[in-house]
Amino acid sequence: MDIVSSLAIIALAALIHTSFQLSVSVLTLLSGHSIVAKHSQAKVLRLTSSFVFGVGVMTILLLSFISIIFLNTFNGSTPDIAWAMVCGLLVGVSLAVWLFYYRRQSGTSLWIPRPMANFLNERAKATSHSSEAFSLGLTSVIAELVFIIAPLAVSALVLVQLPAIWQLVGIGLYGVISMLSLVIIWALLGGGHRLSDIQKWRENNKYFMQFAAGAGLLILGFFTYVTEVVGRSIGGL
C-alpha cells in the first residue's frame, strides 16, 4: 500500500472516530454542571480545555500502544489473517453501532453500561479543577473503547507498514481529525453559544451521525479488505 492510500485509510478511520459522541456528551455535561455551579466563564473554559486535551492525549496514547503491539507481533509484515480479522472487527462494530449505539429513548443517551454512565455523570458534576477535567477526558475515551477500537486497530495496522517519519505524520493526522467534533463543540461553548441549542442540534441529528458512523466502518472494512487481502493475493499470483 502506498503512502497516500495509507494516510487516506487513517484519515477515514479518524473521521469515523470523531463521529462517536461519548466524549462530546461528557463535555456538554461538564459545561452544563459548571454553569449550574455558577463558575466564571474563564473557569468553564479552563475546565473544558483540560478535558479536550485529556481526550486528545488518551487517543494518541491508545493508537501508539496498539501500534507497538502490532509492530512487536508482526515485525512490520502483517499477515493476511490479521488484516481479515481487523476488517471483520470493522464490520461487526458497524452493525453494533447501527443497532445499539443510541438508547431507544429521547435525548442523546448512549449505549454504555449504566454504572459507567453514572460514574462519568457524577465525575463531571464534581469536577472543579483542571487536573480533574483532564483525567475525565482520559476516562471518557476508555469508556467508549468498545466502539473506537475498530478504527484505532485498522489505523495501527496501517501505521506499522509506514516508514518512521510517516508513522509520526499518521499519528498526528489521526489525532487531529479524531478531535474535530469535540473541538467544534468546545469552540461553540467557548464562543458563548447556548448549551441547549447545541444539545437540540445533537438530538435532531443523532440518527444521521449513527448511520454515518456505521456506514463509514462498513466502507472502511470493505476497502481495507479489497486493498490488503484481495489485492495482495492477486498480486502474489
Accessible surface in RSA format (square Angstrom, percent):
REM  Atomic radii and reference values for relative SASA: ProtOr
REM  Chains: A
REM  Algorithm: Lee & Richards
REM  Probe-radius: 1.40
REM  Slices: 20
REM RES _ NUM      All-atoms   Total-Side   Main-Chain    Non-polar    All polar
REM                ABS   REL    ABS   REL    ABS   REL    ABS   REL    ABS   REL
RES MET A   1    90.47  46.9   8.05   5.3  82.42 196.2  20.18  17.2  70.29  93.1
RES ASP A   2    88.56  62.0  74.67  74.3  13.89  32.8  48.93 115.2  39.63  39.5
RES ILE A   3    54.66  31.1  52.23  38.9   2.43   5.9  52.23  37.6   2.43   6.6
RES VAL A   4   118.84  78.2 116.03 105.0   2.81   6.8 117.47 102.1   1.37   3.7
RES SER A   5    30.51  25.8  27.29  36.4   3.22   7.4   5.53  11.8  24.98  35.0
RES SER A   6     1.16   1.0   1.16   1.5   0.00   0.0   0.00   0.0   1.16   1.6
RES LEU A   7    32.50  18.1  31.83  22.8   0.67   1.7  32.15  22.6   0.35   0.9
RES ALA A   8    55.08  50.6  42.00  64.8  13.08  29.8  50.30  70.8   4.78  12.7
RES ILE A   9     2.11   1.2   0.67   0.5   1.43   3.5   2.00   1.4   0.10   0.3
RES ILE A  10     0.00   0.0   0.00   0.0   0.00   0.0   0.00   0.0   0.00   0.0
RES ALA A  11    23.92  22.0  23.92  36.9   0.00   0.0  23.92  33.7   0.00   0.0
RES LEU A  12    55.76  31.1  54.35  38.9   1.41   3.5  55.26  38.8   0.50   1.4
RES ALA A  13     0.00   0.0   0.00   0.0   0.00   0.0   0.00   0.0   0.00   0.0
RES ALA A  14     0.00   0.0   0.00   0.0   0.00   0.0   0.00   0.0   0.00   0.0
RES LEU A  15    88.72  49.4  83.79  59.9   4.93  12.4  84.06  59.0   4.66  12.5
RES ILE A  16     6.76   3.8   4.40   3.3   2.36   5.7   6.73   4.8   0.03   0.1
RES HIS A  17    18.10   9.9  16.84  11.7   1.27   3.2   5.78   6.0  12.32  14.3
RES THR A  18    15.17  10.8  13.60  13.8   1.56   3.7  15.10  20.3   0.07   0.1
RES SER A  19    13.14  11.1  10.56  14.1   2.57   5.9  11.05  23.5   2.09   2.9
RES PHE A  20     8.64   4.3   1.47   0.9   7.17  18.7   1.47   0.9   7.17  20.5
RES GLN A  21    12.11   6.8  12.11   8.9   0.00   0.0   1.23   2.6  10.88   8.3
RES LEU A  22     7.28   4.1   7.28   5.2   0.00   0.0   7.28   5.1   0.00   0.0
RES SER A  23    16.21  13.7  16.15  21.6   0.05   0.1  10.92  23.3   5.29   7.4
RES VAL A  24     2.75   1.8   2.75   2.5   0.00   0.0   2.75   2.4   0.00   0.0
RES SER A  25    16.62  14.0  16.13  21.5   0.50   1.1  16.36  34.8   0.27   0.4
RES VAL A  26     1.83   1.2   1.83   1.7   0.00   0.0   1.83   1.6   0.00   0.0
RES LEU A  27     0.00   0.0   0.00   0.0   0.00   0.0   0.00   0.0   0.00   0.0
RES THR A  28     6.83   4.9   5.16   5.2   1.67   4.0   2.20   3.0   4.63   7.0
RES LEU A  29    66.76  37.2  63.47  45.4   3.29   8.3  66.45  46.7   0.31   0.8
RES LEU A  30     0.15   0.1   0.15   0.1   0.00   0.0   0.15   0.1   0.00   0.0
RES SER A  31     1.56   1.3   1.56   2.1   0.00   0.0   0.00   0.0   1.56   2.2
RES GLY A  32    15.11  18.6   0.00   N/A  15.11  18.6  14.88  40.8   0.23   0.5
RES HIS A  33    43.72  23.9  38.65  26.9   5.07  13.0  28.95  29.8  14.77  17.2
RES SER A  34     3.20   2.7   1.31   1.8   1.89   4.3   1.72   3.7   1.48   2.1
RES ILE A  35    97.81  55.7  88.55  66.0   9.26  22.3  90.53  65.2   7.28  19.8
RES VAL A  36   118.87  78.2 100.70  91.2  18.17  43.8 107.60  93.5  11.27  30.6
RES ALA A  37    58.66  53.9  29.68  45.8  28.98  65.9  40.36  56.8  18.30  48.5
RES LYS A  38   182.80  89.2 151.91  93.2  30.89  73.5 107.80  97.0  75.01  79.9
RES HIS A  39    50.35  27.5  32.45  22.6  17.90  45.8  22.40  23.1  27.95  32.5
RES SER A  40    69.23  58.5  52.89  70.6  16.35  37.7  53.33 113.6  15.90  22.3
RES GLN A  41   105.96  59.3  96.77  70.7   9.19  21.9  63.00 134.1  42.96  32.6
RES ALA A  42    59.08  54.3  50.04  77.2   9.04  20.6  55.72  78.5   3.36   8.9
RES LYS A  43    52.56  25.6  52.56  32.2   0.00   0.0  23.25  20.9  29.31  31.2
RES VAL A  44    10.76   7.1  10.76   9.7   0.00   0.0  10.76   9.4   0.00   0.0
RES LEU A  45    72.19  40.2  70.88  50.7   1.31   3.3  72.19  50.7   0.00   0.0
RES ARG A  46   130.80  54.9 125.77  64.1   5.03  12.0  61.07  83.5  69.73  42.3
RES LEU A  47     2.20   1.2   2.20   1.6   0.00   0.0   2.20   1.5   0.00   0.0
RES THR A  48     4.03   2.9   4.03   4.1   0.00   0.0   1.07   1.4   2.96   4.5
RES SER A  49    40.29  34.0  33.81  45.1   6.48  14.9  30.64  65.3   9.65  13.5
RES SER A  50    21.51  18.2  16.64  22.2   4.87  11.2   7.36  15.7  14.15  19.8
RES PHE A  51     0.00   0.0   0.00   0.0   0.00   0.0   0.00   0.0   0.00   0.0
RES VAL A  52    16.27  10.7  16.27  14.7   0.00   0.0  16.27  14.1   0.00   0.0
RES PHE A  53   130.75  65.4 125.13  77.5   5.62  14.6 130.47  79.1   0.28   0.8
RES GLY A  54     0.00   0.0   0.00   N/A   0.00   0.0   0.00   0.0   0.00   0.0
RES VAL A  55     8.10   5.3   8.10   7.3   0.00   0.0   8.10   7.0   0.00   0.0
RES GLY A  56    11.99  14.8   0.00   N/A  11.99  14.8  11.99  32.9   0.00   0.0
RES VAL A  57    42.96  28.3  38.93  35.2   4.03   9.7  41.89  36.4   1.07   2.9
RES MET A  58    31.93  16.5  31.93  21.1   0.00   0.0  26.85  22.8   5.08   6.7
RES THR A  59     1.04   0.7   0.97   1.0   0.08   0.2   0.21   0.3   0.83   1.3
RES ILE A  60    69.81  39.7  69.64  51.9   0.16   0.4  69.81  50.3   0.00   0.0
RES LEU A  61    99.89  55.6  96.72  69.2   3.17   8.0  97.13  68.2   2.76   7.4
RES LEU A  62    22.84  12.7  22.03  15.8   0.82   2.1  22.74  16.0   0.10   0.3
RES LEU A  63     0.44   0.2   0.44   0.3   0.00   0.0   0.44   0.3   0.00   0.0
RES SER A  64    30.27  25.6  28.89  38.6   1.37   3.2  22.94  48.9   7.32  10.3
RES PHE A  65   121.56  60.8 119.34  73.9   2.22   5.8 121.21  73.5   0.34   1.0
RES ILE A  66    18.41  10.5  18.41  13.7   0.00   0.0  18.41  13.3   0.00   0.0
RES SER A  67    12.68  10.7  12.28  16.4   0.40   0.9  12.55  26.7   0.12   0.2
RES ILE A  68    97.31  55.4  96.83  72.1   0.48   1.2  97.29  70.1   0.03   0.1
RES ILE A  69    76.40  43.5  73.28  54.6   3.12   7.5  76.17  54.8   0.23   0.6
RES PHE A  70    36.06  18.0  36.06  22.3   0.00   0.0  36.06  21.9   0.00   0.0
RES LEU A  71    73.31  40.8  71.78  51.4   1.53   3.8  71.78  50.4   1.53   4.1
RES ASN A  72   108.58  74.9  85.52  82.6  23.07  55.5  28.70  69.1  79.88  77.2
RES THR A  73    84.95  60.4  56.66  57.4  28.29  67.4  48.38  65.0  36.57  55.3
RES PHE A  74    45.78  22.9  34.62  21.4  11.16  29.0  39.40  23.9   6.38  18.3
RES ASN A  75   126.89  87.5  98.50  95.2  28.39  68.4  31.60  76.1  95.28  92.1
RES GLY A  76    29.85  36.8   0.00   N/A  29.85  36.8  13.75  37.7  16.10  36.1
RES SER A  77    85.45  72.2  72.69  97.0  12.75  29.4  39.04  83.1  46.40  65.0
RES THR A  78     2.85   2.0   0.00   0.0   2.85   6.8   0.05   0.1   2.81   4.2
RES PRO A  79    55.61  40.5  44.54  40.6  11.08  40.3  55.61  45.9   0.00   0.0
RES ASP A  80    57.18  40.1  52.16  51.9   5.02  11.9  22.79  53.6  34.39  34.3
RES ILE A  81   114.75  65.3 109.27  81.4   5.48  13.2 112.02  80.7   2.73   7.4
RES ALA A  82    10.06   9.2   6.94  10.7   3.12   7.1   9.98  14.1   0.08   0.2
RES TRP A  83     0.71   0.3   0.71   0.3   0.00   0.0   0.57   0.3   0.14   0.2
RES ALA A  84    33.55  30.8  25.16  38.8   8.39  19.1  25.60  36.0   7.95  21.1
RES MET A  85   132.76  68.8 117.56  77.8  15.20  36.2 105.01  89.3  27.76  36.8
RES VAL A  86    13.37   8.8  12.42  11.2   0.95   2.3  13.37  11.6   0.00   0.0
RES CYS A  87     6.34   4.8   6.13   6.8   0.21   0.5   6.34  16.1   0.00   0.0
RES GLY A  88    42.17  52.0   0.00   N/A  42.17  52.0  33.11  90.9   9.05  20.3
RES LEU A  89    66.68  37.1  59.12  42.3   7.56  19.0  64.97  45.6   1.71   4.6
RES LEU A  90     0.00   0.0   0.00   0.0   0.00   0.0   0.00   0.0   0.00   0.0
RES VAL A  91    56.91  37.4  56.91  51.5   0.00   0.0  56.91  49.4   0.00   0.0
RES GLY A  92    37.68  46.5   0.00   N/A  37.68  46.5  31.59  86.7   6.09  13.6
RES VAL A  93    12.26   8.1  10.94   9.9   1.32   3.2  11.89  10.3   0.38   1.0
RES SER A  94     0.00   0.0   0.00   0.0   0.00   0.0   0.00   0.0   0.00   0.0
RES LEU A  95    86.73  48.3  86.66  62.0   0.07   0.2  86.73  60.9   0.00   0.0
RES ALA A  96    29.23  26.9  27.16  41.9   2.07   4.7  28.75  40.5   0.48   1.3
RES VAL A  97     0.09   0.1   0.09   0.1   0.00   0.0   0.09   0.1   0.00   0.0
RES TRP A  98    77.03  30.9  63.36  30.7  13.67  32.1  63.97  34.1  13.06  21.2
RES LEU A  99   103.41  57.6  96.17  68.8   7.24  18.2  96.17  67.5   7.24  19.5
RES PHE A 100   103.53  51.8 100.16  62.0   3.37   8.8 103.04  62.5   0.49   1.4
RES TYR A 101     4.77   2.2   4.77   2.7   0.00   0.0   4.77   3.6   0.00   0.0
RES TYR A 102     9.14   4.3   4.39   2.5   4.75  12.4   1.39   1.0   7.75   9.6
RES ARG A 103    64.47  27.1  58.82  30.0   5.65  13.4  14.59  19.9  49.88  30.2
RES ARG A 104   181.69  76.3 145.87  74.4  35.82  85.3  79.45 108.6 102.24  62.0
RES GLN A 105   101.60  56.8  83.30  60.9  18.29  43.6  35.98  76.6  65.62  49.8
RES SER A 106    96.90  81.9  74.17  99.0  22.73  52.4  44.89  95.6  52.01  72.9
RES GLY A 107    23.43  28.9   0.00   N/A  23.43  28.9  22.80  62.6   0.63   1.4
RES THR A 108    17.94  12.8  10.51  10.7   7.43  17.7   2.51   3.4  15.42  23.3
RES SER A 109    30.50  25.8  16.30  21.8  14.20  32.7  23.74  50.6   6.77   9.5
RES LEU A 110     9.44   5.3   5.19   3.7   4.25  10.7   5.19   3.6   4.25  11.4
RES TRP A 111   112.27  45.1 111.89  54.2   0.39   0.9  90.61  48.3  21.67  35.1
RES ILE A 112     8.74   5.0   7.50   5.6   1.24   3.0   8.74   6.3   0.00   0.0
RES PRO A 113    84.84  61.8  73.69  67.2  11.15  40.5  83.98  69.3   0.85   5.3
RES ARG A 114    94.05  39.5  91.38  46.6   2.66   6.3  64.72  88.5  29.32  17.8
RES PRO A 115   103.42  75.4  92.06  83.9  11.36  41.3  97.80  80.7   5.61  34.9
RES MET A 116    62.04  32.1  57.83  38.3   4.22  10.0  60.89  51.8   1.15   1.5
RES ALA A 117    18.68  17.2  12.61  19.5   6.08  13.8  14.62  20.6   4.06  10.8
RES ASN A 118    88.00  60.7  86.63  83.7   1.37   3.3  23.78  57.2  64.21  62.1
RES PHE A 119    96.97  48.5  91.52  56.7   5.45  14.2  96.47  58.5   0.50   1.4
RES LEU A 120     3.27   1.8   3.27   2.3   0.00   0.0   3.27   2.3   0.00   0.0
RES ASN A 121    48.39  33.4  48.39  46.8   0.00   0.0   9.64  23.2  38.75  37.5
RES GLU A 122    93.90  53.9  91.28  69.1   2.62   6.2  40.99  79.3  52.91  43.2
RES ARG A 123    83.25  35.0  83.25  42.4   0.00   0.0  18.76  25.6  64.49  39.1
RES ALA A 124     0.77   0.7   0.00   0.0   0.77   1.8   0.00   0.0   0.77   2.1
RES LYS A 125   115.75  56.5  95.59  58.7  20.15  48.0  53.38  48.0  62.37  66.4
RES ALA A 126    56.30  51.8  33.53  51.7  22.77  51.8  43.90  61.8  12.40  32.9
RES THR A 127     5.65   4.0   0.67   0.7   4.98  11.9   0.00   0.0   5.65   8.5
RES SER A 128    35.27  29.8  34.15  45.6   1.11   2.6  19.99  42.6  15.28  21.4
RES HIS A 129   111.93  61.2 108.66  75.5   3.27   8.4  67.57  69.6  44.36  51.6
RES SER A 130    46.56  39.3  40.72  54.3   5.85  13.5  28.72  61.2  17.84  25.0
RES SER A 131    83.03  70.2  68.51  91.4  14.52  33.5  55.16 117.5  27.87  39.0
RES GLU A 132    52.08  29.9  47.97  36.3   4.10   9.8  19.38  37.5  32.70  26.7
RES ALA A 133     0.00   0.0   0.00   0.0   0.00   0.0   0.00   0.0   0.00   0.0
RES PHE A 134    59.00  29.5  59.00  36.5   0.00   0.0  59.00  35.8   0.00   0.0
RES SER A 135    53.35  45.1  52.66  70.3   0.69   1.6  37.00  78.8  16.35  22.9
RES LEU A 136     5.76   3.2   2.64   1.9   3.12   7.8   5.75   4.0   0.02   0.1
RES GLY A 137     0.00   0.0   0.00   N/A   0.00   0.0   0.00   0.0   0.00   0.0
RES LEU A 138    41.10  22.9  41.05  29.4   0.05   0.1  41.10  28.9   0.00   0.0
RES THR A 139    39.92  28.4  36.72  37.2   3.20   7.6  17.62  23.7  22.30  33.7
RES SER A 140     0.21   0.2   0.00   0.0   0.21   0.5   0.00   0.0   0.21   0.3
RES VAL A 141     4.04   2.7   1.96   1.8   2.08   5.0   4.04   3.5   0.00   0.0
RES ILE A 142    77.27  44.0  70.50  52.5   6.77  16.3  70.50  50.8   6.77  18.4
RES ALA A 143    14.20  13.1   0.00   0.0  14.20  32.3   3.95   5.6  10.25  27.1
RES GLU A 144     8.65   5.0   8.65   6.5   0.00   0.0   0.80   1.5   7.85   6.4
RES LEU A 145    54.68  30.5  54.49  39.0   0.19   0.5  54.49  38.3   0.19   0.5
RES VAL A 146    89.57  58.9  75.96  68.8  13.61  32.8  83.43  72.5   6.14  16.7
RES PHE A 147     5.38   2.7   5.38   3.3   0.00   0.0   5.38   3.3   0.00   0.0
RES ILE A 148     2.16   1.2   2.16   1.6   0.00   0.0   2.16   1.6   0.00   0.0
RES ILE A 149    50.64  28.8  50.64  37.7   0.00   0.0  50.64  36.5   0.00   0.0
RES ALA A 150     0.00   0.0   0.00   0.0   0.00   0.0   0.00   0.0   0.00   0.0
RES PRO A 151     0.00   0.0   0.00   0.0   0.00   0.0   0.00   0.0   0.00   0.0
RES LEU A 152     0.07   0.0   0.07   0.1   0.00   0.0   0.07   0.1   0.00   0.0
RES ALA A 153     6.00   5.5   6.00   9.3   0.00   0.0   6.00   8.4   0.00   0.0
RES VAL A 154     0.00   0.0   0.00   0.0   0.00   0.0   0.00   0.0   0.00   0.0
RES SER A 155     0.00   0.0   0.00   0.0   0.00   0.0   0.00   0.0   0.00   0.0
RES ALA A 156     0.00   0.0   0.00   0.0   0.00   0.0   0.00   0.0   0.00   0.0
RES LEU A 157     0.34   0.2   0.34   0.2   0.00   0.0   0.34   0.2   0.00   0.0
RES VAL A 158     1.58   1.0   0.53   0.5   1.05   2.5   1.58   1.4   0.00   0.0
RES LEU A 159     2.58   1.4   2.58   1.8   0.00   0.0   2.58   1.8   0.00   0.0
RES VAL A 160     9.99   6.6   2.94   2.7   7.04  17.0   3.31   2.9   6.68  18.1
RES GLN A 161    68.95  38.6  37.10  27.1  31.84  75.8  25.86  55.0  43.09  32.7
RES LEU A 162    11.69   6.5   3.83   2.7   7.86  19.8   4.42   3.1   7.27  19.6
RES PRO A 163    71.99  52.5  59.43  54.2  12.56  45.7  71.46  59.0   0.53   3.3
RES ALA A 164    76.74  70.6  66.75 103.0   9.99  22.7  67.37  94.9   9.38  24.8
RES ILE A 165   113.42  64.5 109.49  81.6   3.93   9.5 111.43  80.2   1.99   5.4
RES TRP A 166    88.92  35.7  88.92  43.0   0.00   0.0  73.00  38.9  15.92  25.8
RES GLN A 167    46.40  25.9  46.40  33.9   0.00   0.0   7.31  15.6  39.09  29.6
RES LEU A 168   122.11  68.0 113.04  80.9   9.08  22.8 113.77  79.9   8.35  22.5
RES VAL A 169    64.69  42.6  55.81  50.5   8.88  21.4  63.08  54.8   1.61   4.4
RES GLY A 170     0.00   0.0   0.00   N/A   0.00   0.0   0.00   0.0   0.00   0.0
RES ILE A 171    32.66  18.6  32.66  24.3   0.00   0.0  32.66  23.5   0.00   0.0
RES GLY A 172    33.69  41.5   0.00   N/A  33.69  41.5  32.82  90.1   0.87   2.0
RES LEU A 173    55.52  30.9  49.37  35.3   6.16  15.5  53.60  37.6   1.92   5.2
RES TYR A 174     0.40   0.2   0.40   0.2   0.00   0.0   0.40   0.3   0.00   0.0
RES GLY A 175     6.58   8.1   0.00   N/A   6.58   8.1   5.78  15.9   0.80   1.8
RES VAL A 176   103.00  67.8  94.71  85.7   8.29  20.0 100.45  87.3   2.55   6.9
RES ILE A 177    25.46  14.5  25.46  19.0   0.00   0.0  25.46  18.3   0.00   0.0
RES SER A 178     9.06   7.7   1.05   1.4   8.00  18.4   0.72   1.5   8.33  11.7
RES MET A 179    21.93  11.4  21.86  14.5   0.07   0.2  20.21  17.2   1.72   2.3
RES LEU A 180    77.36  43.1  77.22  55.2   0.15   0.4  77.35  54.3   0.01   0.0
RES SER A 181    22.89  19.3  19.54  26.1   3.34   7.7  19.84  42.2   3.05   4.3
RES LEU A 182     5.21   2.9   5.21   3.7   0.00   0.0   5.21   3.7   0.00   0.0
RES VAL A 183    58.70  38.6  58.70  53.1   0.00   0.0  58.70  51.0   0.00   0.0
RES ILE A 184    99.07  56.4  96.51  71.9   2.57   6.2  98.92  71.2   0.15   0.4
RES ILE A 185    15.57   8.9  15.57  11.6   0.00   0.0  15.57  11.2   0.00   0.0
RES TRP A 186    73.86  29.6  73.64  35.6   0.22   0.5  73.64  39.3   0.22   0.4
RES ALA A 187    53.83  49.5  40.50  62.5  13.33  30.3  45.66  64.3   8.17  21.6
RES LEU A 188    58.37  32.5  57.51  41.1   0.85   2.1  58.37  41.0   0.00   0.0
RES LEU A 189    17.69   9.9   8.53   6.1   9.16  23.0   9.05   6.4   8.65  23.3
RES GLY A 190    34.07  42.0   0.00   N/A  34.07  42.0  10.83  29.7  23.24  52.1
RES GLY A 191    59.57  73.5   0.00   N/A  59.57  73.5  29.86  81.9  29.71  66.5
RES GLY A 192    58.14  71.7   0.00   N/A  58.14  71.7  31.72  87.0  26.42  59.2
RES HIS A 193   105.73  57.8  91.67  63.7  14.05  36.0  70.56  72.7  35.17  40.9
RES ARG A 194   160.87  67.5 152.49  77.7   8.38  20.0  66.52  90.9  94.36  57.2
RES LEU A 195    38.20  21.3  32.35  23.1   5.85  14.7  32.35  22.7   5.85  15.8
RES SER A 196    70.22  59.3  55.71  74.3  14.51  33.4  54.73 116.5  15.49  21.7
RES ASP A 197    69.19  48.5  62.51  62.2   6.68  15.8  26.52  62.4  42.67  42.6
RES ILE A 198    10.21   5.8   6.34   4.7   3.87   9.3  10.20   7.3   0.01   0.0
RES GLN A 199    60.16  33.6  58.86  43.0   1.30   3.1  26.12  55.6  34.05  25.8
RES LYS A 200   137.26  67.0 131.73  80.8   5.53  13.2  79.17  71.3  58.08  61.9
RES TRP A 201   142.33  57.1 139.02  67.3   3.31   7.8 117.71  62.8  24.62  39.9
RES ARG A 202     9.38   3.9   5.56   2.8   3.81   9.1   6.53   8.9   2.84   1.7
RES GLU A 203    69.94  40.2  63.78  48.2   6.17  14.7  13.37  25.9  56.57  46.2
RES ASN A 204   106.03  73.1  68.95  66.6  37.08  89.3  23.13  55.7  82.90  80.1
RES ASN A 205    42.21  29.1  40.42  39.1   1.79   4.3   2.65   6.4  39.56  38.2
RES LYS A 206     9.18   4.5   8.48   5.2   0.70   1.7   6.37   5.7   2.81   3.0
RES TYR A 207   115.03  53.7 109.66  62.4   5.37  14.0  91.84  69.0  23.19  28.6
RES PHE A 208   134.61  67.3 125.40  77.7   9.21  24.0 130.90  79.4   3.71  10.6
RES MET A 209    39.82  20.6  38.78  25.7   1.04   2.5  28.41  24.2  11.41  15.1
RES GLN A 210    12.99   7.3  11.19   8.2   1.81   4.3   6.56  14.0   6.43   4.9
RES PHE A 211   123.22  61.6 122.10  75.6   1.12   2.9 122.93  74.5   0.29   0.8
RES ALA A 212    38.16  35.1  26.80  41.4  11.36  25.8  30.87  43.5   7.29  19.3
RES ALA A 213     2.65   2.4   1.68   2.6   0.97   2.2   2.65   3.7   0.00   0.0
RES GLY A 214     0.00   0.0   0.00   N/A   0.00   0.0   0.00   0.0   0.00   0.0
RES ALA A 215    21.80  20.0  20.86  32.2   0.94   2.1  21.80  30.7   0.00   0.0
RES GLY A 216    10.26  12.7   0.00   N/A  10.26  12.7   9.75  26.8   0.51   1.1
RES LEU A 217     0.00   0.0   0.00   0.0   0.00   0.0   0.00   0.0   0.00   0.0
RES LEU A 218    65.77  36.6  65.16  46.6   0.60   1.5  65.16  45.8   0.60   1.6
RES ILE A 219   107.94  61.4 104.92  78.2   3.02   7.3 107.94  77.7   0.00   0.0
RES LEU A 220     0.12   0.1   0.12   0.1   0.00   0.0   0.12   0.1   0.00   0.0
RES GLY A 221     1.31   1.6   0.00   N/A   1.31   1.6   0.81   2.2   0.50   1.1
RES PHE A 222   144.36  72.2 138.82  86.0   5.54  14.4 144.28  87.5   0.08   0.2
RES PHE A 223    87.38  43.7  85.75  53.1   1.64   4.3  87.38  53.0   0.00   0.0
RES THR A 224     0.00   0.0   0.00   0.0   0.00   0.0   0.00   0.0   0.00   0.0
RES TYR A 225    90.35  42.2  90.35  51.4   0.00   0.0  50.67  38.1  39.67  48.9
RES VAL A 226    62.67  41.2  61.77  55.9   0.90   2.2  61.77  53.7   0.90   2.4
RES THR A 227    39.48  28.1  26.61  27.0  12.87  30.7  26.45  35.5  13.03  19.7
RES GLU A 228     8.77   5.0   8.77   6.6   0.00   0.0   0.10   0.2   8.66   7.1
RES VAL A 229    17.01  11.2  17.01  15.4   0.00   0.0  17.01  14.8   0.00   0.0
RES VAL A 230    55.54  36.5  53.19  48.2   2.35   5.7  55.54  48.3   0.00   0.0
RES GLY A 231    33.37  41.2   0.00   N/A  33.37  41.2  24.52  67.3   8.85  19.8
RES ARG A 232    98.89  41.5  82.88  42.3  16.00  38.1  56.02  76.6  42.86  26.0
RES SER A 233    55.61  47.0  43.53  58.1  12.09  27.8  38.45  81.9  17.16  24.0
RES ILE A 234   111.02  63.2 104.78  78.1   6.24  15.0 104.78  75.5   6.24  16.9
RES GLY A 235    65.43  80.7   0.00   N/A  65.43  80.7  37.12 101.9  28.30  63.4
RES GLY A 236    68.39  84.3   0.00   N/A  68.39  84.3  34.31  94.1  34.08  76.3
RES LEU A 237   181.93 101.3 119.61  85.6  62.32 156.7 149.52 105.0  32.40  87.2
END  Absolute sums over single chains surface
CHAIN  1 A    11285.6       9535.0       1750.6       8423.4       2862.2
END  Absolute sums over all chains
TOTAL         11285.6       9535.0       1750.6       8423.4       2862.2
